[in-house]
Amino acid sequence: MGGSDAGSDSSGDVGETGDADGGSSEGDTTSTEGSTTGDSTSTGDSTSTTGDTTSTSDTGPVCGDGVVDEDEECDGAALDGQSCTGLGFLEGSLACSGCAFDTSGCADSICGNDVIEGDEVCDGPDLGGQHCEDIGLGVGDLSCTGDCQFNDSNCPPVGEGEPCIPFSCDEGLYCSGGQCWDGSEGDGCTQLFAWLCMSGTCSGGTCT
């Protein structure tokens, strides 16, 4: 009887000891796993940080940092050694906008050097071989303005100065003294038809 009790107690002790030890062991294991998991999470944060650092270095050129990077023509005041003349213009000031060259300050012509360039129609005495008749006006004296454009103030309308009889002149002209006129200053006129003069005044047989 006593041996049986002892065996039961021993079995119970073993069971209880096993449960206790097992629980403790499982608890330790869980704790260890938790700690390991925590370390793993910490490692993940470190990886994430490393990833963020890599991402920052891979953003590519930054327009506006004053450094000409790949795919940028310029950056701010940094023009990569270029100028208007370097880009094929004759003169001017090259600028930068949005990291691309701004050539609005560059000129492909120099008005006043007596040579027709760019969008100039004339330059000083160089009229490009043009005359009043070539620009749709009558025979006259074509010249060039200071901004390299034609000055046709001395070019009369087509037909002015040609022989005429009354009402035979081209539209916009009148016949006076046997010639066609448009009524500008110095054109022929009569007092009776002074109103044909642009000024409305005729003196000494000419419009004033």
TIGU-582340 format. One line per field, with one value per residue (C-alpha): x, y, z; residue number from 1. Coordinates in Angstrom, 3 decimals. Example, Ala and Ser with C-alpha at 12.3 -4.5 7.8 and 13.67 -1.06 7.14 Angstrom:
<pavos>
px <- c(12.300; 13.670)
py <- c(-4.500; -1.060)
pz <- c(7.800; 7.140)
resi <- c(1; 2)
</pavos>
This chain:
<pavos>
px <- c(0.000; 2.745; 4.681; 1.693; 1.267; 4.902; 4.608; 1.634; 3.412; 6.479; 4.418; 2.675; 5.931; 7.343; 4.322; 4.310; 8.035; 7.759; 4.928; 6.823; 10.009; 8.183; 6.300; 9.437; 11.235; 8.442; 8.331; 12.047; 11.755; 8.943; 10.881; 13.907; 11.885; 10.332; 13.735; 14.966; 11.937; 12.590; 16.160; 14.900; 12.535; 15.390; 17.412; 14.473; 14.523; 18.206; 17.564; 14.825; 17.179; 19.789; 17.139; 16.159; 19.786; 20.168; 16.964; 18.224; 21.438; 19.520; 17.236; 19.324; 20.182; 18.724; 17.886; 18.649; 21.685; 24.050; 25.771; 25.357; 24.409; 23.731; 20.859; 21.077; 22.313; 22.920; 21.986; 21.475; 24.586; 26.486; 26.367; 28.808; 31.190; 28.666; 27.788; 25.639; 28.511; 29.264; 25.721; 26.058; 24.700; 26.587; 26.287; 24.167; 23.823; 23.039; 20.859; 19.485; 15.859; 14.685; 18.205; 17.933; 19.590; 17.557; 18.728; 16.195; 19.052; 21.146; 21.113; 21.743; 22.262; 24.019; 22.070; 24.357; 27.319; 26.192; 25.695; 22.278; 22.044; 19.317; 15.890; 17.199; 15.774; 18.505; 21.458; 22.686; 23.437; 22.942; 19.400; 19.830; 19.434; 15.884; 14.201; 10.879; 9.370; 10.440; 8.302; 5.197; 5.657; 6.511; 9.930; 11.593; 14.381; 14.296; 16.465; 17.032; 15.976; 18.120; 16.468; 17.319; 13.873; 12.974; 12.172; 9.708; 8.737; 10.352; 8.719; 5.609; 2.605; 2.729; 1.840; 2.715; 4.576; 3.358; 1.775; -1.979; -5.212; -8.019; -9.328; -6.715; -4.514; -4.527; -6.818; -5.727; -4.049; -5.222; -4.100; -2.694; -0.411; -0.354; 1.058; -0.402; -0.031; -1.122; -1.306; 1.764; 3.890; 5.452; 2.971; 1.317; -2.067; -4.411; -6.183; -9.520; -8.644; -6.513; -8.573; -6.766; -3.606; -3.132; -2.685; -5.689; -3.519; -2.121; 0.304; 2.163; 0.957; 2.265; 0.815; 2.216)
py <- c(0.000; 2.378; 1.538; 2.274; 5.702; 6.421; 5.415; 7.667; 10.536; 9.889; 9.786; 12.981; 14.640; 13.641; 14.939; 18.185; 18.561; 17.850; 20.344; 22.961; 22.353; 22.139; 25.329; 27.088; 25.761; 26.816; 30.167; 30.613; 29.529; 31.967; 34.684; 33.852; 33.774; 37.069; 38.539; 37.072; 38.450; 41.816; 41.712; 40.727; 43.683; 45.920; 44.486; 45.222; 48.862; 48.990; 47.554; 50.078; 52.856; 51.500; 51.342; 54.948; 56.026; 54.215; 55.774; 59.253; 58.714; 57.413; 60.429; 61.640; 65.239; 68.034; 71.158; 74.269; 73.108; 75.163; 72.100; 70.993; 67.324; 64.713; 65.656; 69.335; 72.027; 74.434; 75.070; 78.596; 80.634; 77.519; 77.531; 74.674; 77.043; 77.979; 81.433; 82.965; 82.872; 79.294; 78.380; 80.046; 83.510; 86.693; 88.338; 88.565; 87.251; 83.568; 82.630; 79.474; 78.581; 75.250; 73.905; 74.550; 77.335; 80.535; 82.205; 85.041; 87.431; 86.200; 87.930; 86.426; 89.834; 93.094; 96.044; 98.870; 96.970; 97.571; 93.844; 92.189; 89.375; 87.298; 88.902; 92.268; 93.458; 96.038; 97.467; 100.987; 101.307; 97.577; 97.292; 93.801; 95.034; 96.220; 99.363; 101.083; 99.188; 95.866; 96.442; 97.389; 101.165; 103.621; 104.795; 106.566; 106.523; 103.514; 103.691; 101.865; 102.800; 102.584; 99.295; 97.726; 97.951; 99.633; 103.349; 103.846; 107.414; 108.536; 105.833; 107.148; 104.984; 103.047; 105.354; 108.638; 110.970; 109.203; 111.233; 111.500; 113.046; 113.701; 110.548; 108.303; 107.789; 104.647; 104.405; 106.744; 109.186; 112.308; 114.086; 117.578; 119.407; 116.349; 114.013; 111.616; 112.476; 111.109; 114.488; 114.224; 117.272; 118.703; 117.060; 119.108; 120.673; 123.527; 125.864; 124.595; 121.039; 121.776; 119.207; 116.522; 117.340; 115.279; 118.516; 120.111; 123.058; 123.959; 126.812; 127.876; 124.829; 122.254; 120.551; 121.943)
pz <- c(0.000; 0.982; -2.161; -4.290; -2.717; -3.180; -6.773; -7.246; -5.551; -7.590; -10.740; -9.698; -8.819; -12.098; -13.855; -11.981; -12.363; -16.043; -16.434; -14.510; -16.359; -19.648; -18.994; -17.979; -21.001; -23.303; -21.611; -22.095; -25.671; -26.284; -24.584; -26.642; -29.808; -28.875; -28.305; -31.561; -33.357; -31.806; -33.036; -36.440; -36.430; -35.436; -38.308; -40.585; -39.466; -40.207; -43.662; -44.212; -43.203; -45.575; -48.278; -47.638; -47.900; -51.211; -52.503; -51.671; -53.614; -56.635; -57.105; -60.078; -61.105; -59.001; -61.024; -59.047; -57.099; -59.240; -60.640; -64.262; -63.997; -66.629; -68.974; -67.867; -70.260; -67.429; -63.800; -62.526; -63.234; -64.298; -68.108; -68.636; -70.428; -73.107; -74.483; -77.226; -79.695; -78.714; -79.728; -83.124; -82.359; -83.140; -79.743; -76.622; -73.092; -72.565; -69.585; -67.973; -67.315; -65.951; -66.457; -70.211; -72.195; -72.580; -75.800; -75.752; -74.979; -77.895; -81.281; -84.697; -86.243; -85.431; -86.794; -87.789; -89.178; -92.783; -93.368; -93.650; -91.103; -89.470; -89.790; -91.049; -94.378; -94.738; -92.837; -93.542; -97.255; -97.784; -99.152; -100.438; -104.003; -103.312; -104.684; -104.128; -107.052; -105.542; -102.463; -104.409; -104.676; -107.414; -108.509; -105.619; -103.056; -100.745; -97.612; -94.326; -90.798; -87.689; -86.721; -90.079; -91.682; -94.987; -94.965; -97.837; -97.007; -100.249; -102.316; -104.079; -104.910; -108.147; -111.030; -109.370; -111.700; -114.807; -117.635; -117.426; -118.577; -116.113; -114.432; -116.049; -112.975; -110.866; -107.856; -105.067; -107.449; -109.222; -112.352; -112.063; -114.479; -116.753; -114.060; -111.520; -107.798; -104.447; -102.707; -100.483; -99.735; -102.907; -105.278; -108.009; -107.288; -108.079; -105.684; -106.947; -105.991; -102.913; -101.037; -103.022; -101.073; -97.928; -95.985; -97.682; -98.644; -102.052; -102.426; -105.554; -107.454; -104.907; -101.858; -98.622)
resi <- c(1; 2; 3; 4; 5; 6; 7; 8; 9; 10; 11; 12; 13; 14; 15; 16; 17; 18; 19; 20; 21; 22; 23; 24; 25; 26; 27; 28; 29; 30; 31; 32; 33; 34; 35; 36; 37; 38; 39; 40; 41; 42; 43; 44; 45; 46; 47; 48; 49; 50; 51; 52; 53; 54; 55; 56; 57; 58; 59; 60; 61; 62; 63; 64; 65; 66; 67; 68; 69; 70; 71; 72; 73; 74; 75; 76; 77; 78; 79; 80; 81; 82; 83; 84; 85; 86; 87; 88; 89; 90; 91; 92; 93; 94; 95; 96; 97; 98; 99; 100; 101; 102; 103; 104; 105; 106; 107; 108; 109; 110; 111; 112; 113; 114; 115; 116; 117; 118; 119; 120; 121; 122; 123; 124; 125; 126; 127; 128; 129; 130; 131; 132; 133; 134; 135; 136; 137; 138; 139; 140; 141; 142; 143; 144; 145; 146; 147; 148; 149; 150; 151; 152; 153; 154; 155; 156; 157; 158; 159; 160; 161; 162; 163; 164; 165; 166; 167; 168; 169; 170; 171; 172; 173; 174; 175; 176; 177; 178; 179; 180; 181; 182; 183; 184; 185; 186; 187; 188; 189; 190; 191; 192; 193; 194; 195; 196; 197; 198; 199; 200; 201; 202; 203; 204; 205; 206; 207; 208)
</pavos>
